[in-house]
Amino acid sequence: MSTMTLEEGLKVLNAALAYARSMGVTVAVAVVDARGDLVTSARMDGSLWWWIESSRAKAMATVTFGGVPSGQLIGRSTRPVAQMLVYMHDGRLAAQQGAVPIKRGGQLIGSVGTAGGTSLQDEKISAAGAVTIS
């Protein structure tokens, strides 16, 4: 399994936050590695306290399901396997739109999740961060 570096995580985070600022949206962003371990996170001034946990839970869902964007997991969220995984991770998975995979050379190395905007804004902000890694 390829590992995401802190430098890469910060690059993703900063690009996502810059995109959110350009949209005029206040958000929190979390970057996790392919195991779901937190690499970095931040919340913009004025964001709600729980957005950082929501952004991380979206990112965690994406890597848990092998790089599937979190919005595509909504239909799976009531299935027994999905429910078991949520239970195993103490509820820290969120099948809500807003997280996308981060890949290097086609290999999953992590995910970036955003919370605070609309679902579509969150996904676009995350995607703006994820594209900085190739």
Secondary structure, DSSP 8 states (H G I E B T S, - for coil): -----HHHHHHHHHHHHHHHHHHT---EEEEEETTS-EEEEEE-TT--TTHHHHHHHHHHHHHHTTS--GGGGGGGTTSHHHHHHHHHTTT----SS-EEEEEETTEEEEEEEEESS-HHHHHHHHHHHHTT--
